[in-house]
Amino acid sequence: MRNTGLNNFFYDEKKTFCSINDDLHYCNVLANKDKYEAINTYLSLIVRDTTKTIAIVKEKISPNEALRLFSGGKLNNVPFSRVNGIEERAGGILEPLYKEKYFQKMRRKYQDDRNEGRFGFAKNTKWNSADFKLQNIYFEVFDTIMFKKEKSGQQIYKYETLLIPLSEPMYYKNNDYLTVGVAVQKSNPIYNLNYYVIVMKKVNNRWTVIEKGQPYQYY
């Protein structure tokens, strides 16, 4: 008979028990399913017409860029300066949700300098259709988008759609929250993408946006 004692289990980052005899890939799939459920919930809020095709940037926003969006540009362990007890911040998630010790814990876990690509995108991680519930998604490499923009101006598609880059979700503050880097831009015309970060928490067993950081703009 299979031993089901407590020593035979571990606790994964999304608070789901997996047996050490279970397939590790299966447990990772469960963890990703929960994280991607948050992304799909957010997309359901911003994509009003699911019959129209949206464009998602193939490359994920890099973990380092998502961390910068969360902190307001910081990617180190130097505390923010304070004026009259208030942090001097350029944006991102503000206090009281932002806590330095929890940000540093998240930064140490997710910072990935080797995966840092151009324009704030990851070099080695990409989205695919299996990650999303929406059926009408067109994936495009960011360099291709920029090439089309330079060739034809602001109008890169024959029809107007939403252009959306996304980061891999990251757990924050004892895994009670998920943070996701994102930008949402209408494609025609396309200007500079306004990037920001959202923080989500489960409310009544459903991922819910509880705070949106101040947006950043690339020039």
GROMACS elastic network, one bead per residue, 0.5 to 0.9 nm:
[ bonds ]
;  ai    aj funct       b0    kb
    1     4     6  0.89887   500
    3     8     6  0.70554   500
    4     7     6  0.80397   500
    4     8     6  0.61065   500
    4     9     6  0.79022   500
    4    19     6  0.83028   500
    5     8     6  0.55003   500
    5     9     6  0.75508   500
    6     9     6  0.56752   500
    6    10     6  0.83486   500
    7    10     6  0.78032   500
    8    18     6  0.87759   500
    8    19     6  0.59067   500
    8    20     6  0.59284   500
    8    21     6  0.78137   500
    9    17     6  0.65659   500
    9    18     6  0.58475   500
    9    20     6  0.57218   500
    9    21     6  0.85586   500
   10    16     6  0.87618   500
   10    17     6  0.61418   500
   10    18     6  0.59303   500
   10    19     6  0.65059   500
   10    20     6  0.67893   500
   11    14     6  0.81486   500
   11    15     6  0.61212   500
   11    16     6  0.62500   500
   11    17     6  0.52040   500
   11    18     6  0.67576   500
   11    19     6  0.89915   500
   12    15     6  0.55119   500
   12    16     6  0.57983   500
   12    17     6  0.65131   500
   12    18     6  0.72875   500
   12    27     6  0.80416   500
   12    28     6  0.87601   500
   12    31     6  0.76299   500
   13    16     6  0.75474   500
   13    31     6  0.72728   500
   13   171     6  0.78421   500
   13   174     6  0.89374   500
   13   175     6  0.66199   500
   14    17     6  0.89750   500
   14    30     6  0.85213   500
   14    31     6  0.58257   500
   14    32     6  0.88256   500
   14    34     6  0.72234   500
   14    35     6  0.80895   500
   14   171     6  0.83050   500
   14   175     6  0.68171   500
   14   176     6  0.87203   500
   15    31     6  0.86836   500
   15   175     6  0.80992   500
   16    27     6  0.85731   500
   16    30     6  0.81392   500
   16    31     6  0.78840   500
   17    27     6  0.87408   500
   18    21     6  0.82253   500
   18    22     6  0.65628   500
   18    23     6  0.88138   500
   18    24     6  0.85725   500
   18    27     6  0.64628   500
   19    22     6  0.51152   500
   19    23     6  0.84111   500
   19    27     6  0.89455   500
   20    23     6  0.77725   500
   20    24     6  0.79488   500
   21    24     6  0.84789   500
   22    25     6  0.86608   500
   22    26     6  0.73624   500
   22    27     6  0.75247   500
   23    26     6  0.52372   500
   23    27     6  0.66262   500
   23    28     6  0.88804   500
   24    27     6  0.51213   500
   24    28     6  0.62553   500
   24    29     6  0.86225   500
   25    28     6  0.50421   500
   25    29     6  0.61789   500
   25    30     6  0.87529   500
   26    29     6  0.50146   500
   26    30     6  0.64077   500
   26    31     6  0.88123   500
   27    30     6  0.50791   500
   27    31     6  0.63507   500
   27    32     6  0.87105   500
   28    31     6  0.50356   500
   28    32     6  0.61411   500
   28    33     6  0.84549   500
   29    32     6  0.51246   500
   29    33     6  0.59921   500
   29    34     6  0.87221   500
   30    33     6  0.50426   500
   30    34     6  0.64538   500
   30    35     6  0.88399   500
   31    34     6  0.53933   500
   31    35     6  0.64653   500
   31    36     6  0.86888   500
   32    35     6  0.50403   500
   32    36     6  0.58655   500
   32    37     6  0.82699   500
   32   131     6  0.87619   500
   33    36     6  0.51948   500
   33    37     6  0.59824   500
   33    38     6  0.88620   500
   33   131     6  0.81788   500
   34    37     6  0.50812   500
   34    38     6  0.68680   500
   35    38     6  0.54123   500
   35    39     6  0.69772   500
   35   168     6  0.83171   500
   35   169     6  0.61380   500
   35   170     6  0.81767   500
   35   171     6  0.87466   500
   35   178     6  0.75966   500
   36    40     6  0.61443   500
   36    41     6  0.84484   500
   36   131     6  0.66110   500
   36   132     6  0.74058   500
   36   168     6  0.83911   500
   36   169     6  0.75294   500
   37    40     6  0.50706   500
   37    41     6  0.60633   500
   37    42     6  0.86520   500
   37   131     6  0.89335   500
   37   132     6  0.83858   500
   37   133     6  0.87943   500
   37   206     6  0.87864   500
   37   207     6  0.75660   500
   38    41     6  0.50813   500
   38    42     6  0.63373   500
   38    43     6  0.87268   500
   38   169     6  0.81818   500
   38   178     6  0.78831   500
   38   180     6  0.89763   500
   38   200     6  0.74474   500
   38   201     6  0.88383   500
   38   202     6  0.89076   500
   38   206     6  0.80889   500
   38   207     6  0.53644   500
   38   208     6  0.77601   500
   39    42     6  0.51195   500
   39    43     6  0.61909   500
   39    44     6  0.86437   500
   39   132     6  0.80940   500
   39   166     6  0.85430   500
   39   168     6  0.89589   500
   39   169     6  0.77945   500
   39   180     6  0.78683   500
   39   207     6  0.87494   500
   40    43     6  0.50230   500
   40    44     6  0.62076   500
   40    45     6  0.88670   500
   40   131     6  0.85676   500
   40   132     6  0.62292   500
   40   133     6  0.64589   500
   40   134     6  0.78799   500
   41    44     6  0.51748   500
   41    45     6  0.67883   500
   41   206     6  0.82882   500
   41   207     6  0.68101   500
   41   208     6  0.78187   500
   42    45     6  0.52377   500
   42    46     6  0.67359   500
   42    47     6  0.87424   500
   42   207     6  0.83608   500
   42   208     6  0.79782   500
   42   209     6  0.76666   500
   43    46     6  0.52565   500
   43    47     6  0.57461   500
   43    48     6  0.88919   500
   43   134     6  0.84672   500
   44    47     6  0.55096   500
   44    48     6  0.71244   500
   44    50     6  0.85547   500
   44   134     6  0.85103   500
   45    48     6  0.69686   500
   46   184     6  0.84962   500
   47    50     6  0.63970   500
   47    52     6  0.89807   500
   47    54     6  0.82075   500
   47   162     6  0.80662   500
   49    52     6  0.59358   500
   49    53     6  0.88022   500
   50    53     6  0.73226   500
   50    54     6  0.85243   500
   50   134     6  0.70786   500
   50   135     6  0.79826   500
   50   136     6  0.71140   500
   51   135     6  0.85313   500
   51   136     6  0.69028   500
   52   136     6  0.64899   500
   52   137     6  0.86302   500
   52   161     6  0.76248   500
   53   135     6  0.81960   500
   53   137     6  0.53458   500
   53   138     6  0.66545   500
   53   161     6  0.68538   500
   53   162     6  0.82167   500
   54   136     6  0.64585   500
   54   137     6  0.50725   500
   54   138     6  0.60878   500
   54   139     6  0.85539   500
   54   161     6  0.55354   500
   54   162     6  0.51985   500
   54   163     6  0.64507   500
   54   164     6  0.78426   500
   55    58     6  0.89445   500
   55   136     6  0.87578   500
   55   137     6  0.58100   500
   55   139     6  0.57199   500
   55   140     6  0.68756   500
   55   161     6  0.69897   500
   55   162     6  0.60088   500
   55   164     6  0.62466   500
   55   165     6  0.86635   500
   55   187     6  0.85543   500
   56    59     6  0.86666   500
   56   127     6  0.83396   500
   56   137     6  0.68318   500
   56   138     6  0.62465   500
   56   139     6  0.50322   500
   56   140     6  0.64544   500
   56   141     6  0.87186   500
   56   162     6  0.81255   500
   56   163     6  0.57569   500
   56   165     6  0.57343   500
   56   166     6  0.78213   500
   57    60     6  0.71461   500
   57    61     6  0.87900   500
   57   126     6  0.85906   500
   57   127     6  0.79317   500
   57   138     6  0.85338   500
   57   139     6  0.57603   500
   57   140     6  0.51763   500
   57   141     6  0.57624   500
   57   142     6  0.59227   500
   57   145     6  0.85602   500
   57   163     6  0.72775   500
   57   164     6  0.61867   500
   57   166     6  0.74989   500
   58   125     6  0.87701   500
   58   126     6  0.54742   500
   58   127     6  0.54120   500
   58   128     6  0.74245   500
   58   138     6  0.89049   500
   58   139     6  0.52194   500
   58   140     6  0.52250   500
   58   141     6  0.50166   500
   58   142     6  0.70343   500
   58   165     6  0.78503   500
   59    62     6  0.83969   500
   59   121     6  0.61770   500
   59   122     6  0.62009   500
   59   123     6  0.73928   500
   59   124     6  0.79620   500
   59   125     6  0.62519   500
   59   127     6  0.63418   500
   59   139     6  0.89879   500
   59   140     6  0.83363   500
   59   141     6  0.64909   500
   59   142     6  0.71287   500
   59   165     6  0.77548   500
   59   166     6  0.82575   500
   59   167     6  0.86189   500
   60    63     6  0.85260   500
   60   120     6  0.89814   500
   60   121     6  0.58233   500
   60   122     6  0.56427   500
   60   123     6  0.84148   500
   60   124     6  0.86639   500
   60   125     6  0.60461   500
   60   126     6  0.53459   500
   60   127     6  0.65081   500
   60   165     6  0.67722   500
   60   166     6  0.56210   500
   60   168     6  0.66049   500
   61    64     6  0.83750   500
   61    65     6  0.65815   500
   61    66     6  0.67761   500
   61   119     6  0.88290   500
   61   120     6  0.60430   500
   61   122     6  0.57195   500
   61   125     6  0.88519   500
   61   165     6  0.65814   500
   61   166     6  0.55465   500
   61   168     6  0.72656   500
   61   181     6  0.67799   500
   61   182     6  0.76989   500
   62    65     6  0.52373   500
   62    66     6  0.63201   500
   62    67     6  0.86680   500
   62   111     6  0.89399   500
   62   112     6  0.80828   500
   62   115     6  0.70275   500
   62   116     6  0.60959   500
   62   117     6  0.73999   500
   62   120     6  0.58725   500
   62   123     6  0.78707   500
   62   125     6  0.83184   500
   62   166     6  0.89258   500
   62   167     6  0.62893   500
   62   168     6  0.77913   500
   62   181     6  0.86861   500
   63    66     6  0.50562   500
   63    67     6  0.61371   500
   63    68     6  0.86518   500
   63   107     6  0.88552   500
   63   110     6  0.62064   500
   63   111     6  0.59481   500
   63   112     6  0.64728   500
   63   113     6  0.87439   500
   63   115     6  0.81572   500
   63   116     6  0.79289   500
   63   120     6  0.88449   500
   63   121     6  0.84459   500
   63   122     6  0.74194   500
   63   167     6  0.68934   500
   63   168     6  0.71198   500
   63   169     6  0.87467   500
   63   170     6  0.82010   500
   63   181     6  0.85453   500
   64    67     6  0.50910   500
   64    68     6  0.62912   500
   64    69     6  0.86990   500
   64    75     6  0.73217   500
   64   107     6  0.82030   500
   64   110     6  0.76207   500
   64   111     6  0.53974   500
   64   112     6  0.63523   500
   64   113     6  0.71648   500
   64   115     6  0.85787   500
   64   116     6  0.69707   500
   64   120     6  0.78283   500
   64   121     6  0.89448   500
   64   122     6  0.86947   500
   65    69     6  0.61606   500
   65    70     6  0.85778   500
   65    73     6  0.83816   500
   65    75     6  0.88121   500
   65   116     6  0.83232   500
   65   120     6  0.55453   500
   65   121     6  0.75286   500
   65   122     6  0.88685   500
   65   167     6  0.85878   500
   65   181     6  0.77542   500
   66    69     6  0.50265   500
   66    70     6  0.62096   500
   66    71     6  0.87212   500
   66   120     6  0.85963   500
   66   167     6  0.66393   500
   66   168     6  0.85268   500
   66   169     6  0.88980   500
   66   170     6  0.87103   500
   66   179     6  0.81378   500
   66   180     6  0.68064   500
   66   182     6  0.83048   500
   66   196     6  0.83165   500
   66   197     6  0.69273   500
   67    70     6  0.50247   500
   67    71     6  0.61688   500
   67    72     6  0.83624   500
   67    73     6  0.78362   500
   67    74     6  0.76467   500
   67    75     6  0.68914   500
   67   103     6  0.83832   500
   67   106     6  0.82747   500
   67   107     6  0.67415   500
   67   110     6  0.82899   500
   67   111     6  0.76328   500
   67   179     6  0.89284   500
   67   181     6  0.82299   500
   67   197     6  0.87982   500
   68    71     6  0.51610   500
   68    72     6  0.56189   500
   68    74     6  0.53254   500
   68    75     6  0.60367   500
   68    92     6  0.77413   500
   69    72     6  0.53919   500
   69    73     6  0.60623   500
   69    74     6  0.83376   500
   69    91     6  0.77897   500
   69    92     6  0.53411   500
   69    93     6  0.79770   500
   69   181     6  0.68960   500
   69   195     6  0.76400   500
   69   196     6  0.59501   500
   69   197     6  0.57566   500
   69   213     6  0.74207   500
   69   214     6  0.81158   500
   69   215     6  0.77430   500
   69   216     6  0.72977   500
   70    73     6  0.76468   500
   70    74     6  0.85258   500
   70    91     6  0.81247   500
   70    93     6  0.53998   500
   70    94     6  0.87053   500
   70    98     6  0.84270   500
   70   103     6  0.84812   500
   70   179     6  0.78325   500
   70   180     6  0.86956   500
   70   181     6  0.79762   500
   70   196     6  0.78968   500
   70   197     6  0.59030   500
   70   198     6  0.81499   500
   70   199     6  0.88017   500
   70   213     6  0.67963   500
   70   214     6  0.88451   500
   71    74     6  0.55711   500
   71    75     6  0.77456   500
   71    89     6  0.81993   500
   71    90     6  0.85323   500
   71    91     6  0.73043   500
   71    92     6  0.51908   500
   71    93     6  0.62214   500
   71    94     6  0.80856   500
   71    98     6  0.78136   500
   71   100     6  0.89599   500
   71   103     6  0.75843   500
   71   213     6  0.89588   500
   72    89     6  0.62229   500
   72    90     6  0.51536   500
   72    93     6  0.71494   500
   72    94     6  0.86591   500
   72   213     6  0.84580   500
   72   214     6  0.80659   500
   72   216     6  0.87424   500
   73    89     6  0.86684   500
   73    90     6  0.70900   500
   73    91     6  0.77414   500
   73    92     6  0.76781   500
   74    77     6  0.83139   500
   74    78     6  0.83753   500
   74    80     6  0.88340   500
   75    78     6  0.86910   500
   75   107     6  0.75083   500
   75   111     6  0.83447   500
   76    79     6  0.84864   500
   76   104     6  0.80665   500
   76   107     6  0.82080   500
   77   100     6  0.86825   500
   77   104     6  0.66509   500
   77   107     6  0.89282   500
   79   100     6  0.73037   500
   80    87     6  0.59701   500
   80    88     6  0.63234   500
   80    89     6  0.73278   500
   80   100     6  0.87046   500
   81    86     6  0.82755   500
   81    87     6  0.58637   500
   81    88     6  0.56524   500
   81    89     6  0.83818   500
   82    85     6  0.53893   500
   82    86     6  0.50713   500
   82    88     6  0.56045   500
   83    86     6  0.52820   500
   83    87     6  0.65113   500
   83    88     6  0.67814   500
   84    87     6  0.85091   500
   86    89     6  0.89147   500
   86    95     6  0.87640   500
   87    94     6  0.85235   500
   87    95     6  0.81495   500
   89    92     6  0.78116   500
   89    94     6  0.78696   500
   90   214     6  0.83712   500
   91    94     6  0.73027   500
   91   213     6  0.66864   500
   91   215     6  0.73181   500
   91   216     6  0.80525   500
   92    98     6  0.89021   500
   92   196     6  0.72867   500
   92   197     6  0.69689   500
   92   212     6  0.79863   500
   92   215     6  0.72148   500
   92   216     6  0.84745   500
   93    96     6  0.88294   500
   93    97     6  0.70057   500
   93    98     6  0.58005   500
   93   197     6  0.77353   500
   93   198     6  0.83098   500
   93   199     6  0.83147   500
   93   211     6  0.74825   500
   93   212     6  0.70232   500
   93   214     6  0.71153   500
   94    97     6  0.62582   500
   94    98     6  0.52395   500
   94    99     6  0.85384   500
   94   213     6  0.75360   500
   94   214     6  0.89512   500
   95    99     6  0.67085   500
   96    99     6  0.67939   500
   97   211     6  0.85333   500
   98   101     6  0.89843   500
   98   102     6  0.77266   500
   98   103     6  0.71592   500
   99   102     6  0.54330   500
   99   103     6  0.61292   500
   99   104     6  0.86564   500
   99   173     6  0.84700   500
  100   103     6  0.50602   500
  100   104     6  0.61069   500
  100   105     6  0.85956   500
  101   104     6  0.51747   500
  101   105     6  0.62689   500
  101   106     6  0.87166   500
  101   173     6  0.88817   500
  102   105     6  0.50294   500
  102   106     6  0.62139   500
  102   107     6  0.85060   500
  102   172     6  0.67882   500
  102   173     6  0.53666   500
  102   174     6  0.80492   500
  103   106     6  0.50446   500
  103   107     6  0.59655   500
  103   108     6  0.85815   500
  103   172     6  0.73413   500
  103   173     6  0.77815   500
  104   108     6  0.60729   500
  104   109     6  0.85261   500
  105   108     6  0.53107   500
  105   109     6  0.63631   500
  105   110     6  0.88162   500
  105   172     6  0.81716   500
  105   173     6  0.82084   500
  106   109     6  0.51673   500
  106   110     6  0.61355   500
  106   111     6  0.80723   500
  106   170     6  0.76623   500
  106   171     6  0.71454   500
  106   172     6  0.60390   500
  106   173     6  0.78244   500
  107   110     6  0.53695   500
  107   111     6  0.53082   500
  108   111     6  0.58977   500
  109   112     6  0.87108   500
  110   170     6  0.74129   500
  111   115     6  0.89966   500
  112   115     6  0.55395   500
  112   116     6  0.67722   500
  113   116     6  0.52402   500
  113   117     6  0.88736   500
  114   117     6  0.83143   500
  114   122     6  0.89709   500
  114   123     6  0.82445   500
  115   121     6  0.84546   500
  115   122     6  0.53093   500
  115   123     6  0.51839   500
  115   124     6  0.60911   500
  115   125     6  0.80602   500
  116   120     6  0.69780   500
  116   121     6  0.66198   500
  116   122     6  0.52018   500
  116   123     6  0.60567   500
  116   124     6  0.86379   500
  117   120     6  0.61574   500
  117   121     6  0.51980   500
  117   124     6  0.84315   500
  118   121     6  0.58024   500
  118   122     6  0.76456   500
  118   123     6  0.78173   500
  119   122     6  0.89154   500
  119   142     6  0.88348   500
  119   218     6  0.82570   500
  121   125     6  0.89166   500
  121   142     6  0.85952   500
  121   165     6  0.89700   500
  121   167     6  0.84953   500
  122   125     6  0.59076   500
  122   126     6  0.78219   500
  122   167     6  0.87811   500
  123   126     6  0.83517   500
  125   168     6  0.88544   500
  127   130     6  0.83544   500
  127   131     6  0.68341   500
  127   132     6  0.89040   500
  127   139     6  0.80238   500
  127   166     6  0.88182   500
  128   131     6  0.58385   500
  128   132     6  0.77604   500
  128   139     6  0.77037   500
  129   132     6  0.57079   500
  129   133     6  0.81199   500
  129   134     6  0.84100   500
  129   135     6  0.79061   500
  129   137     6  0.74085   500
  129   138     6  0.88160   500
  129   139     6  0.83719   500
  130   133     6  0.76670   500
  132   135     6  0.76731   500
  132   137     6  0.86734   500
  134   137     6  0.67403   500
  140   143     6  0.85309   500
  140   144     6  0.68211   500
  140   145     6  0.68970   500
  141   144     6  0.53428   500
  141   145     6  0.65619   500
  141   146     6  0.89862   500
  142   145     6  0.50008   500
  142   146     6  0.63162   500
  142   147     6  0.86012   500
  142   165     6  0.89942   500
  143   146     6  0.50976   500
  143   147     6  0.61116   500
  143   148     6  0.86453   500
  144   148     6  0.61654   500
  144   149     6  0.85332   500
  145   148     6  0.51910   500
  145   149     6  0.61892   500
  145   150     6  0.87465   500
  145   156     6  0.73467   500
  146   150     6  0.62018   500
  146   151     6  0.85451   500
  146   156     6  0.89170   500
  147   150     6  0.52128   500
  147   151     6  0.61136   500
  147   152     6  0.85706   500
  148   151     6  0.50443   500
  148   152     6  0.58965   500
  148   153     6  0.74866   500
  148   154     6  0.85603   500
  148   155     6  0.83276   500
  148   156     6  0.55847   500
  148   157     6  0.85972   500
  149   152     6  0.54486   500
  149   154     6  0.55015   500
  149   155     6  0.68211   500
  149   156     6  0.56491   500
  149   190     6  0.77452   500
  150   153     6  0.55362   500
  150   154     6  0.79179   500
  151   156     6  0.85582   500
  152   155     6  0.63826   500
  152   156     6  0.63995   500
  153   156     6  0.70428   500
  153   189     6  0.82114   500
  153   190     6  0.83840   500
  154   187     6  0.78870   500
  154   188     6  0.63635   500
  154   191     6  0.65837   500
  155   158     6  0.75735   500
  155   159     6  0.87345   500
  155   160     6  0.85524   500
  155   187     6  0.68250   500
  155   190     6  0.64048   500
  156   159     6  0.86372   500
  156   187     6  0.68775   500
  156   188     6  0.67828   500
  156   189     6  0.76669   500
  156   190     6  0.75541   500
  157   160     6  0.68133   500
  157   161     6  0.81022   500
  157   187     6  0.70556   500
  157   188     6  0.70607   500
  158   188     6  0.84904   500
  159   187     6  0.82067   500
  159   188     6  0.74170   500
  160   186     6  0.67267   500
  160   187     6  0.56389   500
  160   188     6  0.52663   500
  160   189     6  0.81413   500
  161   185     6  0.84419   500
  161   186     6  0.57273   500
  161   187     6  0.54092   500
  161   188     6  0.73065   500
  162   184     6  0.66335   500
  162   185     6  0.56308   500
  162   187     6  0.57107   500
  162   188     6  0.88035   500
  163   183     6  0.79594   500
  163   184     6  0.59764   500
  163   185     6  0.51883   500
  163   186     6  0.59672   500
  163   187     6  0.57587   500
  163   190     6  0.87275   500
  163   193     6  0.89844   500
  164   182     6  0.70352   500
  164   183     6  0.55614   500
  164   185     6  0.65389   500
  164   186     6  0.87624   500
  165   181     6  0.80863   500
  165   182     6  0.56186   500
  165   183     6  0.55117   500
  165   184     6  0.72013   500
  165   195     6  0.85753   500
  166   169     6  0.86775   500
  166   180     6  0.70779   500
  166   181     6  0.56872   500
  166   183     6  0.69001   500
  167   170     6  0.86059   500
  167   179     6  0.89231   500
  167   180     6  0.56883   500
  167   182     6  0.64512   500
  168   179     6  0.86577   500
  168   180     6  0.65514   500
  168   181     6  0.77132   500
  169   178     6  0.60326   500
  169   179     6  0.55532   500
  169   181     6  0.76986   500
  170   175     6  0.87070   500
  170   177     6  0.82578   500
  170   178     6  0.54332   500
  170   179     6  0.52584   500
  170   180     6  0.66282   500
  171   174     6  0.76822   500
  171   176     6  0.72020   500
  171   177     6  0.57029   500
  171   179     6  0.64069   500
  172   175     6  0.51315   500
  172   176     6  0.64192   500
  172   177     6  0.50554   500
  172   178     6  0.58539   500
  172   179     6  0.68896   500
  172   199     6  0.87446   500
  173   176     6  0.58702   500
  173   177     6  0.64152   500
  173   178     6  0.88463   500
  174   177     6  0.77329   500
  175   178     6  0.72487   500
  176   200     6  0.87564   500
  176   201     6  0.64680   500
  176   202     6  0.78324   500
  177   199     6  0.65478   500
  177   200     6  0.55491   500
  177   202     6  0.76363   500
  178   198     6  0.81955   500
  178   199     6  0.56425   500
  178   200     6  0.51129   500
  178   201     6  0.64892   500
  178   207     6  0.86980   500
  179   197     6  0.67142   500
  179   198     6  0.56096   500
  179   200     6  0.62791   500
  180   196     6  0.85407   500
  180   197     6  0.55119   500
  180   198     6  0.54348   500
  180   199     6  0.66359   500
  180   200     6  0.82387   500
  181   195     6  0.71390   500
  181   196     6  0.58849   500
  181   198     6  0.65688   500
  182   194     6  0.85022   500
  182   195     6  0.57164   500
  182   196     6  0.56307   500
  182   197     6  0.59032   500
  182   198     6  0.75661   500
  183   193     6  0.63511   500
  183   194     6  0.56132   500
  183   196     6  0.62555   500
  183   197     6  0.83586   500
  183   215     6  0.85853   500
  184   193     6  0.72989   500
  184   194     6  0.71350   500
  184   195     6  0.77028   500
  185   188     6  0.88570   500
  185   190     6  0.70794   500
  185   191     6  0.81853   500
  185   192     6  0.85858   500
  185   193     6  0.63260   500
  185   194     6  0.74922   500
  186   189     6  0.68487   500
  186   190     6  0.64317   500
  186   191     6  0.88564   500
  187   191     6  0.83475   500
  188   191     6  0.87193   500
  190   193     6  0.78762   500
  192   217     6  0.65537   500
  192   218     6  0.60022   500
  192   219     6  0.64320   500
  193   216     6  0.83855   500
  193   217     6  0.61584   500
  193   218     6  0.65151   500
  193   219     6  0.87409   500
  194   215     6  0.58609   500
  194   216     6  0.55451   500
  194   218     6  0.71589   500
  195   214     6  0.85514   500
  195   215     6  0.51734   500
  195   217     6  0.60969   500
  195   218     6  0.80253   500
  196   212     6  0.72516   500
  196   213     6  0.57091   500
  196   214     6  0.60414   500
  196   216     6  0.59522   500
  196   217     6  0.87384   500
  197   211     6  0.85592   500
  197   212     6  0.59563   500
  197   213     6  0.51836   500
  197   214     6  0.76083   500
  197   215     6  0.74370   500
  198   209     6  0.66656   500
  198   210     6  0.77514   500
  198   211     6  0.58803   500
  198   213     6  0.61224   500
  199   208     6  0.83557   500
  199   209     6  0.58262   500
  199   210     6  0.59504   500
  199   211     6  0.53162   500
  199   212     6  0.63879   500
  199   213     6  0.81272   500
  200   207     6  0.59646   500
  200   208     6  0.51363   500
  200   210     6  0.55491   500
  200   211     6  0.71995   500
  201   206     6  0.78930   500
  201   207     6  0.53656   500
  201   208     6  0.53681   500
  201   209     6  0.65697   500
  201   210     6  0.67062   500
  202   205     6  0.53461   500
  202   208     6  0.58424   500
  202   209     6  0.87470   500
  203   206     6  0.52688   500
  203   207     6  0.62611   500
  203   208     6  0.62496   500
  204   207     6  0.83596   500
  209   212     6  0.74893   500
  212   215     6  0.85420   500
